[in-house]
Amino acid sequence: MQSPIVTRAHAPEQSATGRLGDGREIVILYIKEFADQCQALQDSGCSRYRYAWFHNEEKNNYILHVKWEDETQIAVRFTPQHFSLLALLIEPKDVIITPVPITDLIKEAEARGDDHLLFSTPIITFSKMVFEDPRPYLYPDQALD
């Protein structure tokens, strides 16, 4: 697959990890720029999407490009400061993208005396998302373990 031309990719400003009530591991990304896409996807009811990972020539930025059946698209940029998140995504994880700061969600939970985050605005969710192991790109002569 050829890389799409991504002119606007947004990096997460905050991230968190945790578990859902059923024990599934999650990664939460706060990306305020996706508020419109979150709302549009909720309004459209679209659930079918395709995603692909790309990197720049220097291999210091990885892009997650997602496109839904209604043509809504997002692109998330992961820079070296986010590589620990990519390492988590080598194994399938559920991913939540929220346009609300995670710190605000935590404050709301603490105010309720609860340890569960409640998302009152539309969010984007992915089930069992996987990042392709970056080692082949970073060390092409090194075999995978």
N, CA, C and O atoms as a MOPAC input file, in Angstrom:
PM7 MOZYME 1SCF
protein

 N      0.84600 1    -1.17800 1     0.00000 1
 C      0.00000 1     0.00000 1     0.00000 1
 C      0.88300 1     1.23100 1     0.00000 1
 O      1.84000 1     1.30500 1     0.77100 1
 N      0.58300 1     2.18500 1    -0.84000 1
 C      1.35100 1     3.40300 1    -0.90000 1
 C      0.87100 1     4.34800 1     0.18400 1
 O     -0.31700 1     4.38800 1     0.50400 1
 N      1.80300 1     5.11300 1     0.75300 1
 C      1.45800 1     6.05300 1     1.80800 1
 C      0.57700 1     7.16200 1     1.26700 1
 O      0.86900 1     7.71700 1     0.20800 1
 N     -0.50800 1     7.50000 1     1.98000 1
 C     -1.29300 1     8.65200 1     1.55900 1
 C     -0.52200 1     9.91800 1     1.89900 1
 O      0.33100 1     9.90700 1     2.78700 1
 N     -0.81000 1    10.98700 1     1.21300 1
 C     -0.19600 1    12.24900 1     1.56600 1
 C     -0.97300 1    12.79700 1     2.74900 1
 O     -2.15000 1    13.13400 1     2.62500 1
 N     -0.31800 1    12.88300 1     3.88700 1
 C     -0.95300 1    13.36800 1     5.10200 1
 C     -0.44900 1    14.77800 1     5.33400 1
 O      0.72400 1    14.98400 1     5.64700 1
 N     -1.32900 1    15.73800 1     5.18200 1
 C     -0.91100 1    17.12600 1     5.33500 1
 C     -1.11300 1    17.63900 1     6.74600 1
 O     -0.49200 1    18.62600 1     7.14100 1
 N     -1.97000 1    16.98400 1     7.51000 1
 C     -2.22600 1    17.44700 1     8.86700 1
 C     -2.39700 1    16.25100 1     9.79400 1
 O     -3.42100 1    15.56900 1     9.77300 1
 N     -1.39000 1    16.01700 1    10.59300 1
 C     -1.45500 1    14.96600 1    11.60800 1
 C     -1.25500 1    15.63700 1    12.96000 1
 O     -0.40600 1    16.51700 1    13.10700 1
 N     -2.03300 1    15.22100 1    13.93400 1
 C     -1.97000 1    15.83400 1    15.25500 1
 C     -1.39600 1    14.85800 1    16.26700 1
 O     -1.76400 1    13.68400 1    16.29200 1
 N     -0.50400 1    15.34900 1    17.09100 1
 C      0.11100 1    14.52900 1    18.12900 1
 C     -0.72300 1    14.59100 1    19.40000 1
 O     -1.31200 1    15.62700 1    19.71000 1
 N     -0.77400 1    13.48800 1    20.13600 1
 C     -1.48100 1    13.52000 1    21.42100 1
 C     -0.81300 1    14.50600 1    22.37800 1
 O      0.41300 1    14.55500 1    22.47800 1
 N     -1.63200 1    15.28600 1    23.07700 1
 C     -1.09800 1    16.20100 1    24.08200 1
 C     -0.96300 1    15.50500 1    25.43900 1
 O     -0.09800 1    15.85100 1    26.24400 1
 N     -1.82800 1    14.52500 1    25.67800 1
 C     -1.77600 1    13.72700 1    26.89900 1
 C     -2.13800 1    12.29400 1    26.52700 1
 O     -2.82700 1    12.03800 1    25.54000 1
 N     -1.65500 1    11.37500 1    27.34700 1
 C     -2.01300 1     9.97000 1    27.14700 1
 C     -2.10600 1     9.29500 1    28.50800 1
 O     -1.55000 1     9.76100 1    29.50200 1
 N     -2.81700 1     8.19700 1    28.51500 1
 C     -2.96000 1     7.40700 1    29.73400 1
 C     -3.21000 1     5.96000 1    29.32600 1
 O     -3.64500 1     5.67300 1    28.21100 1
 N     -2.92800 1     5.07400 1    30.24700 1
 C     -3.21700 1     3.66300 1    30.03100 1
 C     -4.08100 1     3.17800 1    31.18500 1
 O     -4.11300 1     3.79000 1    32.25300 1
 N     -4.76600 1     2.09300 1    30.96100 1
 C     -5.60800 1     1.54700 1    32.00600 1
 C     -6.28900 1     0.27400 1    31.54500 1
 O     -5.89000 1    -0.34200 1    30.55600 1
 N     -7.32500 1    -0.11000 1    32.28000 1
 C     -8.09800 1    -1.30900 1    31.95700 1
 C     -9.57300 1    -0.96200 1    31.98500 1
 O    -10.04400 1    -0.16900 1    32.80000 1
 N    -10.28000 1    -1.58700 1    31.06100 1
 C    -11.74000 1    -1.47900 1    31.06300 1
 C    -12.29000 1    -2.40900 1    32.13600 1
 O    -11.55700 1    -3.22700 1    32.69000 1
 N    -13.55900 1    -2.28500 1    32.42200 1
 C    -14.18600 1    -3.12700 1    33.42600 1
 C    -14.04700 1    -4.60600 1    33.14100 1
 O    -14.01600 1    -5.41600 1    34.06700 1
 N    -13.96100 1    -4.97700 1    31.85600 1
 C    -13.81900 1    -6.38400 1    31.49500 1
 C    -12.36200 1    -6.84600 1    31.44500 1
 O    -12.07700 1    -7.97500 1    31.04600 1
 N    -11.44100 1    -5.96500 1    31.85300 1
 C    -10.02600 1    -6.33300 1    31.91600 1
 C     -9.21600 1    -6.01700 1    30.67800 1
 O     -7.99200 1    -6.15400 1    30.69600 1
 N     -9.86800 1    -5.59500 1    29.59600 1
 C     -9.11900 1    -5.25600 1    28.38000 1
 C     -8.28200 1    -4.01100 1    28.62000 1
 O     -8.73300 1    -3.04300 1    29.23300 1
 N     -7.04000 1    -4.06000 1    28.11700 1
 C     -6.12500 1    -2.93000 1    28.27200 1
 C     -6.46100 1    -1.83900 1    27.26600 1
 O     -6.80500 1    -2.11500 1    26.11600 1
 N     -6.35200 1    -0.57600 1    27.72900 1
 C     -6.66300 1     0.54500 1    26.85500 1
 C     -5.53600 1     1.58000 1    26.87200 1
 O     -4.76600 1     1.68500 1    27.82700 1
 N     -5.47500 1     2.32200 1    25.79900 1
 C     -4.62900 1     3.49900 1    25.69200 1
 C     -5.57500 1     4.65200 1    25.37500 1
 O     -6.37600 1     4.56900 1    24.44400 1
 N     -5.47900 1     5.73000 1    26.15600 1
 C     -6.32000 1     6.90500 1    25.94600 1
 C     -5.42700 1     8.03000 1    25.43700 1
 O     -4.37100 1     8.30600 1    26.00700 1
 N     -5.86000 1     8.67100 1    24.36500 1
 C     -5.11300 1     9.78100 1    23.78000 1
 C     -5.99300 1    11.02900 1    23.78700 1
 O     -7.13300 1    10.99700 1    23.32200 1
 N     -5.46300 1    12.11200 1    24.31000 1
 C     -6.15800 1    13.39800 1    24.25500 1
 C     -5.61700 1    14.17100 1    23.05900 1
 O     -4.44300 1    14.53700 1    23.01100 1
 N     -6.50900 1    14.41100 1    22.09100 1
 C     -6.16000 1    15.19100 1    20.89900 1
 C     -7.31100 1    16.16600 1    20.67300 1
 O     -8.33200 1    15.81700 1    20.08100 1
 N     -7.12700 1    17.38900 1    21.15200 1
 C     -8.22100 1    18.36100 1    21.11700 1
 C     -8.68900 1    18.67500 1    19.70500 1
 O     -9.85800 1    19.00200 1    19.50100 1
 N     -7.79600 1    18.58100 1    18.72700 1
 C     -8.14400 1    18.91700 1    17.34800 1
 C     -9.16100 1    17.95300 1    16.73200 1
 O     -9.69100 1    18.23700 1    15.65800 1
 N     -9.44400 1    16.82900 1    17.37800 1
 C    -10.35500 1    15.84700 1    16.80800 1
 C    -11.78600 1    15.97000 1    17.32500 1
 O    -12.58600 1    15.05500 1    17.13200 1
 N    -12.11800 1    17.06700 1    17.97000 1
 C    -13.47900 1    17.24400 1    18.49100 1
 C    -14.51600 1    17.14700 1    17.37700 1
 O    -15.53900 1    16.48300 1    17.54300 1
 N    -14.26400 1    17.80200 1    16.24200 1
 C    -15.23100 1    17.76800 1    15.13300 1
 C    -15.38000 1    16.36500 1    14.56800 1
 O    -16.49300 1    15.92800 1    14.27800 1
 N    -14.25500 1    15.64700 1    14.40700 1
 C    -14.32000 1    14.28500 1    13.87600 1
 C    -15.05000 1    13.35800 1    14.84800 1
 O    -15.82200 1    12.50000 1    14.41900 1
 N    -14.81600 1    13.52100 1    16.14200 1
 C    -15.51000 1    12.70000 1    17.13900 1
 C    -17.01900 1    12.90000 1    17.01500 1
 O    -17.78500 1    11.93600 1    17.00400 1
 N    -17.43500 1    14.15800 1    16.92200 1
 C    -18.85800 1    14.46100 1    16.81100 1
 C    -19.42400 1    13.92900 1    15.49800 1
 O    -20.50000 1    13.32900 1    15.48800 1
 N    -18.70900 1    14.14200 1    14.38700 1
 C    -19.18400 1    13.68600 1    13.07000 1
 C    -19.35100 1    12.17200 1    13.03700 1
 O    -20.33000 1    11.66600 1    12.49000 1
 N    -18.40400 1    11.45300 1    13.61700 1
 C    -18.49700 1     9.99000 1    13.62600 1
 C    -19.65600 1     9.51200 1    14.48200 1
 O    -20.33900 1     8.55300 1    14.12300 1
 N    -19.88600 1    10.17400 1    15.61700 1
 C    -21.02800 1     9.79700 1    16.44700 1
 C    -22.32600 1    10.07500 1    15.70300 1
 O    -23.23800 1     9.24800 1    15.71700 1
 N    -22.41600 1    11.22700 1    15.05700 1
 C    -23.63700 1    11.59100 1    14.33000 1
 C    -23.90100 1    10.66000 1    13.15100 1
 O    -25.05300 1    10.33600 1    12.86200 1
 N    -22.83300 1    10.22400 1    12.46500 1
 C    -23.00200 1     9.39300 1    11.27300 1
 C    -23.25300 1     7.92900 1    11.61200 1
 O    -23.83600 1     7.19300 1    10.81600 1
 N    -22.81000 1     7.50800 1    12.79600 1
 C    -22.95700 1     6.10600 1    13.16600 1
 C    -21.96400 1     5.18800 1    12.47200 1
 O    -22.08100 1     3.96600 1    12.57200 1
 N    -20.98600 1     5.75600 1    11.76800 1
 C    -19.99000 1     4.93700 1    11.06100 1
 C    -19.16000 1     4.14800 1    12.06400 1
 O    -18.72300 1     4.67000 1    13.08900 1
 N    -18.95900 1     2.89300 1    11.74300 1
 C    -18.11200 1     2.07800 1    12.61300 1
 C    -17.04600 1     1.33000 1    11.82300 1
 O    -16.09200 1     0.81600 1    12.40700 1
 N    -17.19500 1     1.26300 1    10.50900 1
 C    -16.22100 1     0.55000 1     9.68100 1
 C    -15.10300 1     1.49800 1     9.26300 1
 O    -15.34400 1     2.57400 1     8.71600 1
 N    -13.88100 1     1.07000 1     9.53600 1
 C    -12.72700 1     1.90100 1     9.21800 1
 C    -11.55800 1     1.01300 1     8.81500 1
 O    -11.56000 1    -0.19700 1     9.04300 1
 N    -10.56800 1     1.64400 1     8.21600 1
 C     -9.29800 1     1.00000 1     7.88900 1
 C     -8.20600 1     1.88600 1     8.43900 1
 O     -8.32000 1     3.11200 1     8.42900 1
 N     -7.14600 1     1.25900 1     8.92000 1
 C     -6.02500 1     2.07300 1     9.38900 1
 C     -4.71200 1     1.49800 1     8.89700 1
 O     -4.59000 1     0.30900 1     8.60100 1
 N     -3.73700 1     2.38500 1     8.82200 1
 C     -2.39400 1     1.99500 1     8.39600 1
 C     -1.38700 1     2.87600 1     9.11800 1
 O     -1.68500 1     4.00400 1     9.51200 1
 N     -0.19000 1     2.33300 1     9.28000 1
 C      0.91400 1     3.05300 1     9.92700 1
 C      1.94100 1     3.43000 1     8.87900 1
 O      2.22300 1     2.65600 1     7.96500 1
 N      2.49800 1     4.62600 1     9.01700 1
 C      3.53800 1     5.11200 1     8.12300 1
 C      4.59600 1     5.81500 1     8.95300 1
 O      4.33900 1     6.20000 1    10.09300 1
 N      5.76900 1     5.98300 1     8.39400 1
 C      6.80800 1     6.76200 1     9.07100 1
 C      7.46500 1     7.69200 1     8.07600 1
 O      7.40000 1     7.47900 1     6.86500 1
 N      8.10300 1     8.73400 1     8.60400 1
 C      8.81900 1     9.63600 1     7.72100 1
 C     10.17400 1     9.02700 1     7.36900 1
 O     10.55200 1     7.98300 1     7.90000 1
 N     10.89000 1     9.68200 1     6.48300 1
 C     12.15900 1     9.14000 1     6.00800 1
 C     13.16900 1     8.96300 1     7.14000 1
 O     13.94600 1     8.00900 1     7.13600 1
 N     13.15800 1     9.87000 1     8.09600 1
 C     14.09300 1     9.79000 1     9.22700 1
 C     13.66800 1     8.75400 1    10.26000 1
 O     14.44100 1     8.42100 1    11.15800 1
 N     12.46200 1     8.25000 1    10.14200 1
 C     11.90600 1     7.24300 1    11.04600 1
 C     11.83000 1     7.74500 1    12.49100 1
 O     11.98400 1     6.97600 1    13.44000 1
 N     11.58700 1     9.05700 1    12.63800 1
 C     11.43500 1     9.60600 1    13.97600 1
 C     10.01000 1    10.13500 1    14.19500 1
 O      9.72000 1    10.73500 1    15.23000 1
 N      9.13800 1     9.91200 1    13.22900 1
 C      7.71600 1    10.21500 1    13.34300 1
 C      6.94200 1     9.08100 1    12.69800 1
 O      7.22500 1     8.68100 1    11.56900 1
 N      5.96500 1     8.57000 1    13.42600 1
 C      5.09200 1     7.52800 1    12.89800 1
 C      3.69100 1     8.11400 1    12.82800 1
 O      3.26300 1     8.83900 1    13.72600 1
 N      2.99400 1     7.79800 1    11.76800 1
 C      1.65700 1     8.32500 1    11.55000 1
 C      0.65900 1     7.17500 1    11.53000 1
 O      0.84500 1     6.18400 1    10.82300 1
 N     -0.38600 1     7.32200 1    12.30600 1
 C     -1.54100 1     6.43300 1    12.23800 1
 C     -2.56700 1     7.14600 1    11.37800 1
 O     -3.04200 1     8.22200 1    11.74300 1
 N     -2.91400 1     6.56000 1    10.24200 1
 C     -3.91200 1     7.14700 1     9.34500 1
 C     -5.14300 1     6.25000 1     9.37600 1
 O     -5.05400 1     5.05100 1     9.11600 1
 N     -6.30400 1     6.84700 1     9.70000 1
 C     -7.55300 1     6.10100 1     9.78600 1
 C     -8.56800 1     6.75500 1     8.84900 1
 O     -8.70300 1     7.97700 1     8.80300 1
 N     -9.27400 1     5.90800 1     8.10600 1
 C    -10.31700 1     6.40200 1     7.20600 1
 C    -11.55900 1     5.53800 1     7.39800 1
 O    -11.49700 1     4.31000 1     7.34100 1
 N    -12.69100 1     6.21000 1     7.62600 1
 C    -13.96800 1     5.52600 1     7.81000 1
 C    -14.70800 1     5.43100 1     6.49000 1
 O    -14.35400 1     6.08600 1     5.50900 1
 N    -15.74700 1     4.59800 1     6.48600 1
 C    -16.53000 1     4.36600 1     5.27400 1
 C    -17.20900 1     5.62600 1     4.75600 1
 O    -17.54200 1     5.69600 1     3.57300 1
 N    -17.42100 1     6.61700 1     5.60400 1
 C    -18.04500 1     7.87700 1     5.14600 1
 C    -17.00500 1     8.90200 1     4.70400 1
 O    -17.33000 1    10.06700 1     4.47200 1
 N    -15.75300 1     8.46200 1     4.59000 1
 C    -14.62400 1     9.29700 1     4.14300 1
 C    -14.04600 1    10.18900 1     5.24100 1
 O    -13.09800 1    10.92800 1     4.97400 1
 N    -14.57900 1    10.15000 1     6.46200 1
 C    -13.95100 1    10.86800 1     7.56700 1
 C    -12.56100 1    10.28100 1     7.76900 1
 O    -12.38100 1     9.06400 1     7.72900 1
 N    -11.58100 1    11.15100 1     7.98700 1
 C    -10.20500 1    10.70000 1     8.17400 1
 C     -9.56700 1    11.41800 1     9.35300 1
 O     -9.90000 1    12.56200 1     9.66100 1
 N     -8.64700 1    10.72700 1    10.00200 1
 C     -7.79100 1    11.35200 1    11.00000 1
 C     -6.37100 1    10.84300 1    10.79200 1
 O     -6.15500 1     9.76800 1    10.23300 1
 N     -5.41800 1    11.62900 1    11.24900 1
 C     -4.02300 1    11.20800 1    11.23100 1
 C     -3.40200 1    11.62700 1    12.55800 1
 O     -3.45200 1    12.79700 1    12.93800 1
 N     -2.81700 1    10.66100 1    13.25700 1
 C     -2.19800 1    10.90100 1    14.55500 1
 C     -0.69000 1    10.74500 1    14.38400 1
 O     -0.21500 1     9.74000 1    13.85600 1
 N      0.05800 1    11.75900 1    14.83900 1
 C      1.51500 1    11.72600 1    14.74600 1
 C      2.10600 1    11.29800 1    16.09100 1
 O      1.78600 1    11.85800 1    17.14000 1
 N      2.96700 1    10.30100 1    16.02800 1
 C      3.69800 1     9.84400 1    17.20300 1
 C      5.16500 1    10.21000 1    17.01000 1
 O      5.81900 1     9.71900 1    16.09000 1
 N      5.67100 1    11.06700 1    17.87600 1
 C      7.06200 1    11.49600 1    17.83800 1
 C      7.85300 1    10.66400 1    18.84500 1
 O      7.25800 1     9.85700 1    19.56000 1
 N      9.17200 1    10.83300 1    18.92600 1
 C      9.94600 1    10.02000 1    19.87500 1
 C      9.40300 1    10.03500 1    21.30900 1
 O      9.51800 1     9.03200 1    22.01500 1
 N      8.82700 1    11.13100 1    21.74300 1
 C      8.27600 1    11.16000 1    23.10600 1
 C      7.09600 1    10.21700 1    23.27100 1
 O      6.72500 1     9.88600 1    24.39800 1
 N      6.49700 1     9.77500 1    22.15900 1
 C      5.35400 1     8.86500 1    22.19500 1
 C      5.73300 1     7.41400 1    21.90700 1
 O      4.85700 1     6.55100 1    21.85400 1
 N      7.01300 1     7.13500 1    21.72200 1
 C      7.40700 1     5.78200 1    21.32800 1
 C      7.05100 1     4.74000 1    22.37700 1
 O      6.85400 1     3.57400 1    22.03700 1
 N      6.96400 1     5.13100 1    23.64400 1
 C      6.54300 1     4.16000 1    24.65900 1
 C      5.08900 1     3.73700 1    24.42700 1
 O      4.72300 1     2.60000 1    24.72400 1
 N      4.26000 1     4.64200 1    23.90200 1
 C      2.88000 1     4.27100 1    23.55200 1
 C      2.87400 1     3.28100 1    22.40000 1
 O      2.10800 1     2.31700 1    22.40200 1
 N      3.73300 1     3.52300 1    21.41200 1
 C      3.81100 1     2.60000 1    20.28400 1
 C      4.25200 1     1.22200 1    20.75300 1
 O      3.76700 1     0.20700 1    20.25200 1
 N      5.16600 1     1.18400 1    21.71200 1
 C      5.61500 1    -0.10700 1    22.25200 1
 C      4.44800 1    -0.84800 1    22.90200 1
 O      4.36500 1    -2.07300 1    22.81000 1
 N      3.55000 1    -0.12000 1    23.55500 1
 C      2.36800 1    -0.74800 1    24.15400 1
 C      1.43900 1    -1.31800 1    23.09000 1
 O      0.77800 1    -2.33300 1    23.31100 1
 N      1.39300 1    -0.66000 1    21.93400 1
 C      0.46100 1    -1.06100 1    20.88000 1
 C      0.98000 1    -2.18900 1    20.00100 1
 O      0.32100 1    -2.57800 1    19.03700 1
 N      2.15100 1    -2.71500 1    20.32300 1
 C      2.63200 1    -3.88000 1    19.57400 1
 C      1.71000 1    -5.06800 1    19.84500 1
 O      1.50600 1    -5.91400 1    18.97400 1
 N      1.16200 1    -5.12500 1    21.04300 1
 C      0.12500 1    -6.09600 1    21.37800 1
 C     -1.21600 1    -5.40000 1    21.21000 1
 O     -1.31800 1    -4.21200 1    21.51700 1
 N     -2.24600 1    -6.08700 1    20.73800 1
 C     -3.54500 1    -5.42900 1    20.51000 1
 C     -4.07200 1    -4.74100 1    21.76400 1
 O     -4.09700 1    -5.31600 1    22.85200 1
 N     -4.48900 1    -3.50100 1    21.57800 1
 C     -5.06900 1    -2.70900 1    22.66500 1
 C     -6.29900 1    -1.98500 1    22.14100 1
 O     -6.42600 1    -1.72600 1    20.94400 1
 N     -7.18600 1    -1.66900 1    23.04500 1
 C     -8.28700 1    -0.77700 1    22.71300 1
 C     -7.74200 1     0.64200 1    22.85900 1
 O     -6.98800 1     0.93200 1    23.78700 1
 N     -8.12600 1     1.51600 1    21.94300 1
 C     -7.64700 1     2.89600 1    21.95500 1
 C     -8.85400 1     3.81900 1    21.98000 1
 O     -9.82400 1     3.62000 1    21.24900 1
 N     -8.77700 1     4.83100 1    22.83400 1
 C     -9.81100 1     5.85700 1    22.91800 1
 C     -9.14700 1     7.18900 1    22.62100 1
 O     -8.13700 1     7.54400 1    23.22800 1
 N     -9.72800 1     7.92200 1    21.68100 1
 C     -9.27100 1     9.28700 1    21.41200 1
 C    -10.34500 1    10.21900 1    21.92900 1
 O    -11.51200 1    10.10700 1    21.55300 1
 N     -9.94800 1    11.14200 1    22.79400 1
 C    -10.87800 1    12.09100 1    23.38400 1
 C    -10.41200 1    13.51300 1    23.11400 1
 O     -9.21300 1    13.79100 1    23.11800 1
 N    -11.37200 1    14.42400 1    22.87500 1
 C    -11.00900 1    15.83100 1    22.71300 1
 C    -11.00500 1    16.58900 1    24.05000 1
 O    -10.87700 1    17.81300 1    24.07800 1
 N    -11.14400 1    15.85200 1    25.14500 1
 C    -11.15900 1    16.43900 1    26.48700 1
 C     -9.85000 1    16.04800 1    27.18100 1
 O     -9.45900 1    14.88200 1    27.14300 1
 N     -9.17200 1    17.00900 1    27.81400 1
 C     -7.91800 1    16.67000 1    28.50500 1
 C     -8.12800 1    15.55000 1    29.52300 1
 O     -9.10300 1    15.54400 1    30.27400 1
 N     -7.20500 1    14.62200 1    29.52900 1
 C     -7.28400 1    13.49700 1    30.46500 1
 C     -7.22600 1    14.00400 1    31.90400 1
 O     -7.87700 1    13.44000 1    32.78400 1
 N     -6.45900 1    15.05600 1    32.15000 1
 C     -6.39200 1    15.61300 1    33.50000 1
 C     -7.77600 1    16.09000 1    33.95400 1
 O     -8.12100 1    15.94900 1    35.12700 1
 N     -8.57000 1    16.65300 1    33.03600 1
 C     -9.93100 1    17.07400 1    33.39000 1
 C    -10.80700 1    15.86700 1    33.70400 1
 O    -11.60700 1    15.90700 1    34.63900 1
 N    -10.66000 1    14.78900 1    32.92600 1
 C    -11.43700 1    13.57400 1    33.18700 1
 C    -11.09100 1    12.98200 1    34.55600 1
 O    -11.96700 1    12.49600 1    35.27000 1
 N     -9.81100 1    13.03000 1    34.90900 1
 C     -9.36900 1    12.50900 1    36.21100 1
 C     -9.92200 1    13.38100 1    37.33600 1
 O    -10.39200 1    12.86200 1    38.34900 1
 N     -9.86900 1    14.69900 1    37.16500 1
 C    -10.41100 1    15.60600 1    38.19100 1
 C    -11.90300 1    15.35200 1    38.40800 1
 O    -12.37900 1    15.34400 1    39.54300 1
 N    -12.63800 1    15.14500 1    37.30800 1
 C    -14.06700 1    14.85300 1    37.42300 1
 C    -14.29900 1    13.55100 1    38.17700 1
 O    -15.20900 1    13.47200 1    39.00200 1
 N    -13.49700 1    12.53600 1    37.91000 1
 C    -13.63400 1    11.25300 1    38.61100 1
 C    -13.33100 1    11.42700 1    40.09000 1
 O    -14.04700 1    10.89600 1    40.93900 1
 N    -12.27900 1    12.16500 1    40.40100 1
 C    -11.92300 1    12.40300 1    41.80600 1
 C    -13.03000 1    13.16900 1    42.52100 1
 O    -13.34200 1    12.88300 1    43.67600 1
 N    -13.62200 1    14.14400 1    41.83400 1
 C    -14.71200 1    14.92200 1    42.44000 1
 C    -15.91800 1    14.03800 1    42.73900 1
 O    -16.64700 1    14.28600 1    43.69900 1
 N    -16.12800 1    13.01500 1    41.92600 1
 C    -17.22300 1    12.06700 1    42.16700 1
 C    -16.84400 1    11.01500 1    43.20000 1
 O    -17.69300 1    10.24700 1    43.65100 1
 N    -15.55400 1    10.98200 1    43.57800 1
 C    -15.09400 1     9.93800 1    44.48500 1
 C    -15.02500 1     8.59800 1    43.79500 1
 O    -15.26000 1     7.55900 1    44.41200 1
 N    -14.70300 1     8.61700 1    42.50900 1
 C    -14.73200 1     7.42200 1    41.66700 1
 C    -13.36000 1     7.24100 1    41.02100 1
 O    -12.58700 1     8.19300 1    40.91500 1
 N    -13.06100 1     6.01400 1    40.58900 1
 C    -11.80600 1     5.79400 1    39.87300 1
 C    -12.05100 1     5.41400 1    38.41500 1
 O    -11.16900 1     4.86000 1    37.75900 1
 N    -13.24800 1     5.71000 1    37.90900 1
 C    -13.60400 1     5.44000 1    36.51500 1
 C    -13.74400 1     6.76100 1    35.76000 1
 O    -14.35200 1     7.70900 1    36.25600 1
 N    -13.18300 1     6.81100 1    34.57200 1
 C    -13.33100 1     7.99500 1    33.73600 1
 C    -14.65500 1     7.91400 1    32.99200 1
 O    -15.02000 1     6.86400 1    32.46200 1
 N    -15.36300 1     9.02500 1    32.95900 1
 C    -16.61900 1     9.10500 1    32.20500 1
 C    -16.41200 1    10.08500 1    31.06000 1
 O    -15.93300 1    11.20100 1    31.25900 1
 N    -16.77800 1     9.65600 1    29.87300 1
 C    -16.62800 1    10.49400 1    28.69200 1
 C    -17.99200 1    11.07800 1    28.35700 1
 O    -18.87500 1    10.36700 1    27.87700 1
 N    -18.16600 1    12.37500 1    28.60900 1
 C    -19.45800 1    13.01800 1    28.36600 1
 C    -19.53500 1    13.63100 1    26.97300 1
 O    -20.61700 1    14.02100 1    26.53300 1
 N    -18.41500 1    13.72300 1    26.27700 1
 C    -18.40500 1    14.22400 1    24.89800 1
 C    -18.10100 1    13.05800 1    23.96900 1
 O    -17.59000 1    12.03100 1    24.41600 1
 N    -18.40500 1    13.19900 1    22.69500 1
 C    -18.10000 1    12.10800 1    21.75900 1
 C    -16.60500 1    11.76500 1    21.74700 1
 O    -15.74400 1    12.63600 1    21.87400 1
 N    -16.33500 1    10.48200 1    21.59000 1
 C    -14.96100 1     9.97900 1    21.52300 1
 C    -14.83900 1     9.07200 1    20.30300 1
 O    -15.84000 1     8.66400 1    19.71200 1
 N    -13.61300 1     8.76800 1    19.94100 1
 C    -13.34300 1     7.79600 1    18.88300 1
 C    -12.73900 1     6.57900 1    19.56100 1
 O    -11.80600 1     6.70500 1    20.35500 1
 N    -13.26200 1     5.40800 1    19.25300 1
 C    -12.73600 1     4.18000 1    19.87000 1
 C    -12.29100 1     3.19300 1    18.79900 1
 O    -12.86700 1     3.11400 1    17.71400 1
 N    -11.26100 1     2.45500 1    19.13800 1
 C    -10.75400 1     1.39200 1    18.28500 1
 C    -10.59400 1     0.14700 1    19.14400 1
 O    -10.14100 1     0.23100 1    20.28600 1
 N    -10.95600 1    -0.98400 1    18.61200 1
 C    -10.81800 1    -2.24100 1    19.32400 1
 C     -9.64600 1    -3.02300 1    18.75000 1
 O     -9.53600 1    -3.20400 1    17.53700 1
 N     -8.78000 1    -3.47800 1    19.63000 1
 C     -7.64700 1    -4.33500 1    19.26700 1
 C     -6.74400 1    -3.71000 1    18.20200 1
 O     -6.35600 1    -4.37300 1    17.24000 1
 N     -6.41600 1    -2.43800 1    18.38000 1
 C     -5.50200 1    -1.77300 1    17.45700 1
 C     -4.08700 1    -2.27500 1    17.71000 1
 O     -3.70500 1    -2.53900 1    18.85100 1
 N     -3.31800 1    -2.40500 1    16.63900 1
 C     -1.95300 1    -2.91200 1    16.73400 1
 C     -1.02300 1    -1.99100 1    15.95300 1
 O     -1.33100 1    -1.57200 1    14.83700 1
 N      0.11200 1    -1.68800 1    16.55800 1
 C      1.17300 1    -0.96600 1    15.86600 1
 C      2.17500 1    -1.98100 1    15.36900 1
 O      2.56300 1    -2.88800 1    16.10500 1
 N      2.59200 1    -1.83900 1    14.14200 1
 C      3.60600 1    -2.72200 1    13.59000 1
 C      4.91300 1    -2.44000 1    14.31700 1
 O      5.30100 1    -1.28100 1    14.45800 1
 N      5.59200 1    -3.47600 1    14.77700 1
 C      6.83700 1    -3.35000 1    15.53200 1
 C      7.81700 1    -2.45700 1    14.77100 1
 O      8.17600 1    -2.76200 1    13.63400 1
 N      8.25600 1    -1.34500 1    15.39500 1
 C      9.14400 1    -0.41500 1    14.68300 1
 C     10.57300 1    -0.91900 1    14.50100 1
 O     11.32800 1    -0.32300 1    13.73200 1
 N     10.96300 1    -1.97300 1    15.16700 1
 C     12.35400 1    -2.42800 1    15.07200 1
 C     12.80400 1    -2.73100 1    13.64400 1
 O     13.94600 1    -2.41400 1    13.31100 1
 N     11.98200 1    -3.32100 1    12.78600 1
 C     12.46900 1    -3.55100 1    11.41700 1
 C     12.82000 1    -2.25500 1    10.68900 1
 O     13.69600 1    -2.23800 1     9.82400 1
 N     12.13000 1    -1.16900 1    11.04400 1
 C     12.41900 1     0.10800 1    10.41300 1
 C     13.66900 1     0.75000 1    11.02500 1
 O     14.49300 1     1.33500 1    10.32300 1
 N     13.78400 1     0.62600 1    12.32300 1
 C     14.90300 1     1.27000 1    12.99800 1
 C     16.19900 1     0.49400 1    12.83400 1
 O     17.27400 1     1.09000 1    12.75300 1
 N     16.10800 1    -0.81800 1    12.78400 1
 C     17.28300 1    -1.67400 1    12.69300 1
 C     17.04800 1    -2.72000 1    11.60600 1
 O     16.81500 1    -3.88400 1    11.93100 1
 N     17.10100 1    -2.34600 1    10.32900 1
 C     16.71200 1    -3.27700 1     9.26200 1
 C     17.57500 1    -4.53800 1     9.17700 1
 O     17.12600 1    -5.54000 1     8.62000 1
 N     18.77400 1    -4.51800 1     9.70100 1
 C     19.63400 1    -5.69700 1     9.62800 1
 C     19.45700 1    -6.62500 1    10.83000 1
 O     20.05300 1    -7.70100 1    10.87700 1
 N     18.64700 1    -6.21400 1    11.79100 1
 C     18.48100 1    -6.99200 1    13.02200 1
 C     17.19700 1    -7.81200 1    12.93500 1
 O     16.12700 1    -7.27000 1    12.65600 1
 N     17.30400 1    -9.10600 1    13.17200 1
 C     16.13400 1    -9.97900 1    13.14300 1
 C     15.27600 1    -9.72300 1    14.38200 1
 O     15.77800 1    -9.32100 1    15.43200 1
 N     13.97500 1    -9.96200 1    14.23600 1
 C     13.07200 1    -9.83500 1    15.37700 1
 C     13.29200 1   -10.96700 1    16.34500 1
 O     13.65400 1   -12.07400 1    15.94400 1
 N     13.07400 1   -10.69800 1    17.62400 1
 C     13.20500 1   -11.73300 1    18.65700 1
 C     12.10600 1   -12.75400 1    18.52300 1
 O     12.04700 1   -13.70400 1    19.30400 1

